[in-house]
Amino acid sequence: MAYKTRMAAALSGASIRQLAYWRRPAGPILVPEVSARPVRYSFRDVVALRTTVYLRQEQISLQRIRRALETLAELGEFGHLSQYRLVAQGNSVVLVDAEETVDLVGRPGQRVTTVLMAAVLRSFPTDATVVPDLLRPRQNLLIDPEIRGGHPVVSGTRVPFDLIAGLVRSGVPAAEIADYYPAVNAPAAHDAADFAGYLDRFNRRRPA
């Protein structure tokens, strides 16, 4: 799935301005792996962006995040950012894997002890909004890279959320959506419309 900038922003919690800033050539946080023009983000990119937003909400500065990425490279880790489990610990960032926990900022390369509270994929608040759960952005919506390439769909179906939201917005009562799509009940239709409303917020500029 190649996500447009607005969807990548909505799913990650970053503003569109932040996405542009984070991919700039001088010290990028993330270079989209799908395409640069027009900008398209992969599912892995969205996970990496959520990691960055999560760390920022834990009061980790961009300078420290960049330092963490530099340390990863110095340790010979050149994989996509999404494959690493990065956790805020105090004012540092640590890398957690099955074998050890390594400090990436405060004492780069040193093993440390930490309590893992993985929250990147789950819903979490930011100053501007509440970022939805990445895999289940609403109770009746699902994001699965194996279903329509990760485009949000109604749970238990392959029906895109925006198709249902479009019907609701055009005046079709949620209870009657099943006349068009029998597998989509009224709560799912409400969730689709609600998520579409959340996505609309990313048409407006927000502070970086």
C-alpha positions as CSV (number, residue, x, y, z in Angstrom):
1,M,0.0,0.0,0.0
2,A,1.3,3.5,-0.9
3,Y,-0.2,6.0,1.5
4,K,-0.7,9.6,0.5
5,T,0.7,12.2,2.8
6,R,-2.7,13.0,4.4
7,M,-3.3,9.3,5.3
8,A,0.2,8.9,6.6
9,A,-0.2,11.9,8.8
10,A,-3.6,10.7,10.1
11,L,-2.3,7.2,10.9
12,S,1.0,8.4,12.4
13,G,-0.2,11.4,14.4
14,A,2.4,13.7,12.7
15,S,1.3,16.9,11.0
16,I,1.8,17.3,7.2
17,R,4.3,20.0,8.0
18,Q,6.2,17.6,10.2
19,L,6.3,14.9,7.6
20,A,7.8,17.4,5.1
21,Y,10.4,18.5,7.7
22,W,11.3,15.0,8.7
23,R,12.1,13.9,5.1
24,R,14.1,17.0,4.2
25,P,17.5,16.1,2.7
26,A,19.5,17.7,5.5
27,G,19.3,15.1,8.3
28,P,16.1,13.3,7.5
29,I,14.3,11.3,10.1
30,L,12.6,9.2,7.4
31,V,12.9,9.1,3.7
32,P,9.7,7.5,2.3
33,E,10.6,4.1,0.8
34,V,7.8,4.1,-1.8
35,S,8.4,7.3,-3.8
36,A,9.6,10.9,-3.4
37,R,7.5,12.5,-6.0
38,P,4.6,12.4,-5.5
39,V,5.4,11.5,-1.9
40,R,4.0,8.1,-0.9
41,Y,4.6,6.2,2.4
42,S,4.7,2.5,3.0
43,F,3.1,0.7,5.9
44,R,6.6,0.4,7.4
45,D,7.1,4.1,7.0
46,V,3.9,4.8,9.0
47,V,5.1,2.5,11.8
48,A,8.4,4.4,11.8
49,L,6.6,7.8,11.8
50,R,4.5,6.6,14.8
51,T,7.7,5.7,16.6
52,T,8.9,9.2,16.0
53,V,5.7,10.8,17.2
54,Y,5.6,8.5,20.2
55,L,9.2,9.5,21.2
56,R,8.4,13.2,20.7
57,Q,5.4,12.8,23.1
58,E,7.8,11.3,25.6
59,Q,9.7,14.6,25.4
60,I,12.5,13.2,23.3
61,S,13.9,16.0,21.1
62,L,14.4,15.6,17.4
63,Q,18.1,16.2,18.0
64,R,18.2,13.1,20.3
65,I,16.1,11.1,17.9
66,R,18.6,11.9,15.2
67,R,21.4,10.9,17.5
68,A,19.7,7.6,18.2
69,L,19.5,7.0,14.4
70,E,23.2,7.8,14.1
71,T,24.1,5.4,16.8
72,L,22.0,2.7,15.1
73,A,24.1,3.2,12.0
74,E,27.3,3.2,14.0
75,L,26.3,-0.2,15.5
76,G,25.9,-1.5,12.0
77,E,22.1,-1.4,12.0
78,F,21.0,-0.1,8.6
79,G,17.5,-1.6,8.5
80,H,14.2,0.3,8.1
81,L,13.4,2.2,11.3
82,S,10.1,0.3,11.6
83,Q,12.0,-2.9,12.4
84,Y,13.6,-1.5,15.6
85,R,11.8,-1.3,18.9
86,L,12.8,2.1,20.3
87,V,11.7,3.2,23.7
88,A,12.0,6.4,25.6
89,Q,13.9,6.1,28.9
90,G,14.3,9.4,30.7
91,N,15.7,11.8,28.2
92,S,17.4,9.0,26.2
93,V,16.3,6.5,23.6
94,V,17.0,2.8,24.0
95,L,16.9,-0.1,21.5
96,V,15.1,-3.2,22.8
97,D,15.5,-6.6,21.1
98,A,15.3,-10.2,22.2
99,E,18.8,-10.3,23.5
100,E,19.6,-6.9,25.1
101,T,18.7,-3.3,25.6
102,V,21.1,-0.7,24.3
103,D,21.3,3.0,25.0
104,L,21.4,5.0,21.8
105,V,21.8,8.6,23.2
106,G,22.8,9.0,26.8
107,R,25.5,6.3,26.8
108,P,25.6,5.2,23.1
109,G,26.2,1.5,22.7
110,Q,26.0,0.7,26.4
111,R,23.7,-2.0,27.7
112,V,21.0,-0.8,30.0
113,T,18.1,-2.2,31.9
114,T,14.6,-0.8,31.1
115,V,11.0,-1.6,31.5
116,L,9.4,-2.0,28.1
117,M,6.1,-0.2,27.6
118,A,5.5,-0.7,23.9
119,A,2.9,1.9,22.9
120,V,3.7,2.7,19.3
121,L,1.0,0.6,17.7
122,R,-1.7,1.4,20.3
123,S,-3.6,4.6,20.4
124,F,-1.8,7.4,22.2
125,P,-2.5,11.1,22.8
126,T,-0.6,14.0,21.3
127,D,-0.9,17.7,21.9
128,A,-3.1,18.1,18.8
129,T,-5.2,14.9,18.8
130,V,-5.5,11.2,19.8
131,V,-3.6,9.0,17.4
132,P,-5.7,5.9,16.6
133,D,-4.6,2.4,17.1
134,L,-2.7,1.6,13.9
135,L,-4.2,-1.8,13.2
136,R,-7.7,-1.0,14.5
137,P,-8.2,2.8,14.0
138,R,-11.8,2.4,15.0
139,Q,-13.6,-0.5,16.7
140,N,-15.1,-1.7,13.4
141,L,-12.2,-0.8,11.1
142,L,-9.1,-2.8,10.4
143,I,-5.7,-2.0,8.8
144,D,-3.9,-5.1,7.6
145,P,-1.0,-4.9,5.1
146,E,-2.4,-8.2,3.6
147,I,-5.9,-6.7,3.0
148,R,-6.0,-4.1,0.2
149,G,-2.4,-3.3,0.9
150,G,-3.2,-1.8,4.3
151,H,-6.0,0.6,3.2
152,P,-8.4,0.8,6.1
153,V,-11.4,-1.5,5.6
154,V,-14.5,-2.5,7.6
155,S,-13.6,-5.3,9.9
156,G,-14.4,-8.8,8.5
157,T,-14.7,-7.4,5.0
158,R,-12.5,-6.0,2.2
159,V,-14.8,-3.0,1.9
160,P,-12.8,0.3,2.0
161,F,-13.8,2.6,4.9
162,D,-14.0,5.7,2.6
163,L,-16.5,4.0,0.3
164,I,-18.8,3.5,3.3
165,A,-18.1,7.0,4.6
166,G,-19.0,8.5,1.3
167,L,-22.4,6.8,1.3
168,V,-23.1,8.1,4.9
169,R,-22.0,11.6,3.9
170,S,-24.2,11.5,0.9
171,G,-27.2,11.0,3.1
172,V,-27.6,7.2,3.3
173,P,-28.6,6.4,6.9
174,A,-26.1,4.1,8.6
175,A,-28.7,1.5,9.2
176,E,-29.4,1.3,5.5
177,I,-25.8,0.8,4.4
178,A,-26.4,-3.0,4.7
179,D,-28.7,-2.6,1.7
180,Y,-25.6,-1.8,-0.4
181,Y,-23.1,-3.9,1.6
182,P,-24.7,-6.6,3.6
183,A,-21.6,-7.2,5.7
184,V,-21.5,-3.6,6.9
185,N,-23.7,-2.9,9.9
186,A,-24.7,0.5,11.3
187,P,-21.9,0.7,13.9
188,A,-19.3,0.0,11.3
189,A,-20.8,2.7,9.0
190,H,-20.7,5.2,11.9
191,D,-17.0,4.2,12.5
192,A,-16.2,4.7,8.8
193,A,-17.7,8.1,8.8
194,D,-16.0,9.1,12.1
195,F,-12.6,8.0,10.8
196,A,-13.2,10.0,7.6
197,G,-13.9,13.0,9.8
198,Y,-10.7,12.4,11.7
199,L,-8.8,12.2,8.4
200,D,-10.3,15.5,7.2
201,R,-8.5,17.3,10.0
202,F,-5.3,16.6,8.1
203,N,-6.4,18.8,5.3
204,R,-5.7,21.7,7.7
205,R,-2.3,22.9,8.6
206,R,-1.2,22.2,12.1
207,P,1.9,23.4,14.0
208,A,5.1,21.5,13.4
